[in-house]
């Protein structure tokens, strides 16, 4: 099966985490570079790929996948032989999917509301409950360490680790040792470090 992927990417965005996933999987991919400041993500050509005008997105054959969590799941399963996604019959498959879904359905909305100073209202009505509960649940899971699922490093760690690096930098999550240490461990993975260097280089070229 042809596993070549076209990656729609802009530096210093959520697509940075997907770049790290691709590098960790040693995937066969090419980059379609977008410039968020120039607004190329809103061009007709890209809106035809993703009507939301957001990154990341990937194209694999006739399949187009958007949304960072869905892209992560798709890529890790496409390159299942790399070992970064528990198999369907692996007891860790459920927890793996749980924490990927938690990222998109709870963590992202919680930090967005926090960054904008919005009150989510009654926790029983908010999809993620409340900010403190989200952070507490995440901290409890990471304390089991060293990785999100204990001793098993997966694509979920790449997603979470790169996200925590960014959110810690901007004060969107509590400055807890469990978050700092985990983010540092993920950042120290060679493929993740390589992706960070690539991302910085792309950003510098666009700035120039």
C-alpha positions in Angstrom: 0.0 0.0 0.0 1.2 3.5 -0.9 1.6 5.3 2.4 2.8 8.6 1.0 1.0 11.6 2.7 0.7 15.3 1.7 0.9 17.4 4.8 -0.8 20.8 4.9 1.2 22.7 7.4 2.0 26.1 8.8 4.8 26.6 11.3 4.2 27.6 14.9 0.7 26.3 14.9 -1.1 23.1 15.9 0.4 21.5 12.8 3.7 21.6 14.6 2.6 18.7 16.7 1.6 16.8 13.6 5.0 17.4 12.1 6.4 15.7 15.2 4.1 12.8 14.7 5.2 12.4 11.1 8.8 12.5 12.1 8.3 10.0 15.0 6.6 7.6 12.5 9.4 8.1 10.0 6.6 8.7 7.5 6.8 9.2 3.8 5.4 12.7 3.4 5.7 16.0 1.6 4.8 19.4 2.9 2.4 21.9 1.4 3.4 25.0 3.3 0.9 27.6 4.3 1.5 31.1 5.7 -1.1 32.0 8.4 0.0 35.6 8.6 -0.4 36.0 4.8 -3.8 34.2 5.0 -3.0 31.5 2.5 -5.0 29.1 4.6 -8.1 30.9 3.4 -7.2 30.6 -0.3 -9.8 28.8 -2.5 -7.4 26.0 -3.1 -6.9 25.2 0.6 -10.5 25.8 1.6 -11.4 23.1 -0.9 -9.2 20.8 1.3 -10.4 22.1 4.6 -13.4 24.5 4.6 -12.5 25.6 8.1 -9.2 27.0 6.8 -7.2 25.4 9.6 -4.1 23.3 9.9 -3.2 20.5 10.1 -4.7 18.5 7.3 -3.4 15.5 5.4 -4.2 13.9 2.1 -3.5 10.2 1.7 -4.7 8.9 -1.7 -8.3 10.0 -2.0 -8.7 10.5 1.8 -8.5 14.0 3.3 -8.2 14.1 7.1 -8.5 17.3 9.1 -8.6 17.9 12.9 -5.4 17.3 14.8 -6.6 14.4 16.9 -8.1 12.6 13.8 -4.9 13.2 11.9 -2.8 11.7 14.7 -5.0 8.6 14.9 -5.0 8.2 11.1 -1.2 8.5 10.8 -0.4 6.2 13.7 -2.7 3.6 12.3 -1.4 4.0 8.7 2.1 3.4 10.1 1.0 0.8 12.6 4.3 -1.1 12.1 6.1 1.8 13.8 4.5 0.8 17.1 3.1 4.2 18.1 -0.5 3.1 18.2 -1.8 0.2 20.3 -3.5 -2.4 18.1 -7.2 -3.0 18.3 -6.8 -6.0 20.5 -4.3 -4.3 22.8 -5.6 -3.5 26.3 -4.0 0.0 25.9 -6.1 0.8 22.8 -9.0 2.1 24.8 -7.0 4.3 27.1 -5.0 5.6 24.1 -8.2 6.6 22.3 -9.6 8.0 25.6 -6.8 10.4 26.1 -6.7 11.5 22.4 -10.4 12.3 22.6 -9.9 14.0 26.0 -7.4 16.3 24.3 -9.8 17.5 21.7 -13.1 17.5 23.7 -11.8 18.7 27.1 -8.3 20.1 27.1 -8.6 22.3 24.1 -11.9 23.9 25.0 -10.7 24.4 28.6 -7.5 26.2 27.7 -9.3 28.3 25.0 -11.9 29.5 27.5 -9.0 30.2 30.0 -7.0 32.2 27.4 -10.0 34.3 26.4 -11.2 34.8 30.0 -14.5 33.2 29.3 -16.7 31.7 32.0 -17.7 28.2 30.9 -20.8 28.4 33.2 -22.3 25.5 35.1 -19.9 22.5 35.0 -22.8 20.2 34.5 -23.6 22.0 31.2 -20.1 22.6 29.9 -18.8 19.8 27.7 -15.5 19.6 29.6 -16.9 20.2 33.1 -14.5 22.9 34.5 -10.9 23.9 33.9 -9.6 22.7 37.3 -11.1 19.2 36.8 -9.5 18.9 33.4 -6.1 19.8 34.8 -6.5 17.5 37.8 -7.5 14.5 35.6 -4.5 15.1 33.3 -2.1 15.4 36.2 -3.3 12.2 37.8 -2.7 10.3 34.5 0.7 11.8 33.9 1.9 11.0 37.5 1.7 7.3 36.5 4.5 8.1 34.0 6.9 8.2 32.4 4.5 8.4 29.5 0.8 9.0 29.2 0.1 5.3 29.2 2.8 4.4 31.6 5.8 2.6 30.1 4.4 2.7 26.5 5.3 5.7 24.4 2.7 6.4 21.7 1.6 9.0 19.2 -0.6 10.4 22.0 2.5 11.5 23.8 3.7 13.4 20.8 0.4 15.3 20.7 0.2 15.9 24.4 3.9 16.7 24.9 4.0 19.3 22.1 0.8 20.9 23.3 2.0 21.1 26.9 5.2 22.8 25.8 3.2 25.5 24.1 0.5 25.9 26.8 3.1 26.0 29.6 5.0 28.7 27.8 1.9 30.9 27.6 0.6 30.1 31.1 -2.5 28.3 29.9 -1.9 25.3 32.2 -0.7 25.4 35.8 3.0 25.4 36.3 3.2 22.0 37.8 6.3 19.8 37.9 4.3 16.9 36.5 3.5 18.9 33.4 6.9 20.4 33.0 8.7 17.1 33.4 6.5 15.3 31.0 6.8 18.0 28.4 10.6 18.0 28.8 10.7 14.2 28.3 8.6 14.4 25.1 10.7 17.3 23.8 13.8 15.2 24.4 12.6 12.4 22.0 14.9 12.8 19.0 12.1 12.9 16.4 10.2 15.5 18.4 13.4 17.6 18.8 14.1 17.3 15.1 10.5 18.5 14.3 11.0 21.5 16.6 14.1 22.5 14.7 12.3 22.0 11.4 9.4 24.1 12.6 11.7 26.9 13.8 13.5 26.9 10.4 10.2 27.1 8.5 9.0 30.0 10.7 12.3 31.9 10.2 12.1 31.5 6.4 8.5 32.8 6.4 9.4 35.7 8.7 12.2 36.7 6.3 
